[in-house]
Amino acid sequence: MGKDVIVACDFASKDAVMNFLDKFTDCKPFVKIGMELFYAEGPSIVKEIKARGHKIFLDLKLHDIPNTVKKSMAVLSGLDVDMTNLHASGTVTMMQAGLEGLTRPDGTRPLLIAVTQLTSTSQERMEEDLLIKEPIDEVVMHYAHNAAKAGLDGVVCSPLEAGKVHERCGQNFMTVTPGVRFADGEIGDQSRVMTPAQAKEIGSDYIVVGRPITAAEDPVAAYKRCVEEFVG
Ligand code: C5P
């Protein structure tokens, strides 16, 4: 499995993201496109960035009835993205339907990973709003196990959970981890963070890095530093 740094392109418009990507003249980072950019610019933004030679993680976190997820995944697969995701809380059946929809007639498909519990959900909110009474760590591991059972390739999780996910679901089950910061950088609104080197040590397969690269004075240097620390 290829370890890689995925750059979270959390920009609001095509101009902003293209202006950022123009800086990368001698390398083509794997980029994450999220809801904000996708809803602002539509599917053409995916095609345009792909045409520039970047791999794409389309982070739209689908969650609906299985039939709708299946049909929507078939559309995303046609956009030729490399990785996409859905919510594990949609059930094993929904995840299986997503995987089926994503699989092209020739048998190939983008990687499919699941979101477990969002890191913005606290134990208290989970218990009171969602009526889930188990400890949140166990819920995350259970959802990861469900994703593996459904045949998905991995989960998005905190780098702090990556080791445990591998123990529970196997070394080949991918962990894609945001919440990465340089040792000498700003933490911002993330609370539980790791450096790229620590994420490598703990066994993350992909790290998702946004502001430490996008808001850096020299984004290309920051990206290369990240790759150097994480991939080596
Ligand atoms: O700028 P920063 O490095 O914090 O960006 C991290 C990216 O990962 C953002 O796109 C954010 O939405 C995403 N993410 C996260 N925590 C999660 C899931 C996704 O930070 N639990």
Boltz pocket constraint, residues with backbone or C-beta under 6 A from the ligand:
constraints:
  - pocket:
      binder: B
      contacts: [[A, 8], [A, 10], [A, 34], [A, 117], [A, 118], [A, 119], [A, 120], [A, 156], [A, 178], [A, 179], [A, 180], [A, 190], [A, 208], [A, 209], [A, 210], [A, 211], [A, 212]]
      max_distance: 6.0
